[in-house]
């Protein structure tokens, strides 16, 4: 496994260590839309590990280094949505969100938006949330992130008719889940997922300075599903590997079912509008995303080269932090080859 570690360490993301300066320089979007609303910290060096049957078989860099993860947080929101389904808080993914979340966010043309639409990035939700407009991420193309223009107005489609990666809409899902649980989502995640899988308490999940509200007399923060305005999940690779292992094990840990039966399968079911996407999890349909890997693998992925990659058939979990995305497939192939 020495060559895998060498490969990963030799191909660090081109992103600078100073993430605040990177965001402020307009990597995601130009001023004023790039205004930072949540915590940001400098990143550390590349690191990662590989689990086979739950055992560490390779490791490189400092795997206890707590760093931002950007859109990996989206996949964690899908795990929380699974808890809400299991608890009966969401009886039907295809029911309108507004039937359960009555905060003015799902009225008018938004009345038809379902939980599935939010989880598949097909909601076409329109508006501003916590000081950020959905228009900022309209036209976002992840293939040219940091190079391509976005944020141009376009005619909106009916919910479920158009796929678009949009952080404001994901944040609308996060807020809706918090309204269902009536508790801060990091608290639920810690209690129901992280503690049972033996994760550390080194991780944090932040929202924005603008995303505080009161529920049942308690002040709580709605957390973000990404980090390009700050906030999101700050975590180390070892904890991420445990979350990946939980997904590999179909939501069961030490014989105890943490996620409802069928939820991992639901997250791994391809969206009709984007076969590479399930419920906020990335898929390898037609081997389009990782040509060197089998079709049944999936991942939690974040900007800057943050990857938690799972191959159920091989019983392998790979976590790579700050790895140049152009090398993800090569590193995945090296992990499988070993």
VENGI-V608374 format. One record per residue. RES is the residue in three letters. SS is DSSP state (H for helix, E for strand, - for the rest). Layout:
RES,SS
RES,SS
//
This chain:
UNK,-
UNK,H
UNK,H
UNK,H
UNK,H
UNK,H
UNK,H
UNK,H
UNK,H
UNK,H
UNK,-
UNK,E
UNK,-
UNK,-
UNK,-
UNK,-
UNK,-
UNK,-
UNK,H
UNK,H
UNK,H
UNK,H
UNK,H
UNK,H
UNK,-
UNK,-
UNK,-
UNK,-
UNK,-
UNK,-
UNK,-
UNK,-
UNK,-
UNK,-
UNK,-
UNK,-
UNK,-
UNK,-
UNK,-
UNK,-
UNK,-
UNK,-
UNK,-
UNK,-
UNK,-
UNK,-
UNK,E
UNK,E
UNK,E
UNK,E
UNK,E
UNK,E
UNK,-
UNK,-
UNK,E
UNK,E
UNK,E
UNK,E
UNK,E
UNK,E
UNK,-
UNK,-
UNK,-
UNK,-
UNK,-
UNK,-
UNK,E
UNK,E
UNK,-
UNK,-
UNK,-
UNK,H
UNK,H
UNK,H
UNK,H
UNK,H
UNK,H
UNK,H
UNK,H
UNK,H
UNK,H
UNK,H
UNK,H
UNK,H
UNK,H
UNK,H
UNK,-
UNK,-
UNK,-
UNK,-
UNK,-
UNK,-
UNK,-
UNK,-
UNK,-
UNK,E
UNK,H
UNK,H
UNK,H
UNK,-
UNK,-
UNK,-
UNK,-
UNK,-
UNK,-
UNK,-
UNK,-
UNK,H
UNK,H
UNK,H
UNK,-
UNK,-
UNK,-
UNK,E
UNK,H
UNK,H
UNK,H
UNK,H
UNK,H
UNK,H
UNK,-
UNK,-
UNK,-
UNK,-
UNK,-
UNK,-
UNK,-
UNK,E
UNK,E
UNK,-
UNK,-
UNK,E
UNK,E
UNK,H
UNK,H
UNK,H
UNK,H
UNK,-
UNK,-
UNK,-
UNK,-
UNK,H
UNK,H
UNK,H
UNK,-
UNK,-
UNK,-
UNK,-
UNK,-
UNK,-
UNK,-
UNK,-
UNK,-
UNK,-
UNK,-
UNK,-
UNK,-
UNK,-
UNK,-
UNK,-
UNK,-
UNK,-
UNK,-
UNK,-
UNK,-
UNK,-
UNK,H
UNK,H
UNK,H
UNK,H
UNK,H
UNK,H
UNK,H
UNK,H
UNK,H
UNK,H
UNK,H
UNK,H
UNK,H
UNK,H
UNK,H
UNK,-
UNK,-
UNK,-
UNK,H
UNK,H
UNK,H
UNK,H
UNK,H
UNK,H
UNK,H
UNK,H
UNK,H
UNK,H
UNK,-
UNK,-
UNK,-
UNK,-
UNK,-
UNK,-
UNK,-
UNK,-
UNK,-
UNK,E
UNK,E
UNK,E
UNK,E
UNK,E
UNK,E
UNK,E
UNK,E
UNK,E
UNK,E
UNK,E
UNK,E
UNK,-
UNK,-
UNK,E
UNK,E
UNK,E
UNK,E
UNK,E
UNK,E
UNK,-
UNK,-
UNK,-
UNK,-
UNK,-
UNK,-
UNK,-
UNK,-
UNK,E
UNK,E
UNK,E
UNK,E
UNK,-
UNK,H
UNK,H
UNK,H
UNK,H
UNK,H
UNK,H
UNK,H
UNK,H
UNK,H
UNK,H
UNK,H
UNK,H
UNK,-
UNK,-
UNK,-
UNK,E
UNK,E
UNK,-
UNK,-
UNK,E
UNK,E
UNK,-
UNK,-
UNK,-
UNK,-
UNK,-
UNK,H
UNK,H
UNK,H
UNK,H
UNK,H
UNK,-
UNK,-
UNK,-
UNK,E
UNK,-
UNK,-
UNK,E
UNK,-
UNK,-
UNK,E
UNK,-
UNK,-
UNK,-
UNK,-
UNK,E
UNK,E
UNK,-
UNK,H
UNK,H
UNK,H
UNK,-
UNK,-
UNK,-
UNK,-
UNK,-
UNK,-
UNK,-
UNK,-
UNK,-
UNK,-
UNK,E
UNK,E
UNK,E
UNK,E
UNK,E
UNK,-
UNK,-
UNK,-
UNK,E
UNK,E
UNK,E
UNK,E
UNK,E
UNK,E
UNK,-
UNK,-
UNK,-
UNK,-
UNK,E
UNK,E
UNK,E
UNK,E
UNK,E
UNK,E
UNK,-
UNK,E
UNK,-
UNK,H
UNK,H
UNK,H
UNK,H
UNK,H
UNK,H
UNK,H
UNK,H
UNK,H
UNK,H
UNK,H
UNK,H
UNK,H
UNK,-
//
